[in-house]
């Protein structure tokens, strides 16, 4: 009986040790999983904010491009007497407001996007295409401002329309490339 008591005691100690090992492994696994879950939650929140900023950026780009292409179109319609002078002025003022808001949004959101994109093989290319798009916007706005004095010259407005169409195409290309890279960035394994 003394031997069986020793055996039972040894078995209880071994079972306790095994139980402690299993518990410590379980705690380590839970801790590691919790850390991954927390990292993933932070990543998802950051990506949600990034996605919102990208949508705002694209909205700003769209607003600026519509307004810059709208200026020569409205001017030609005014020259052709399709719209009255008061309607023309209202359209131009609305377009100027849309350009101002759109440019402000693109400047604000591009800075946020730069900060939100974590280090990735896509980061620099995404930023490069977004910056190119913004440069195209600035150039189209500059062209409109430079040609505003020619708003009553049909040939100048048609020429401006063609120039802005080229810039619009470039901006669209840069937007498409940045979206493609952003999709690859979002599909990248975060761990």
Beta strands, then each sheet from edge to edge (+ up, - down):
end
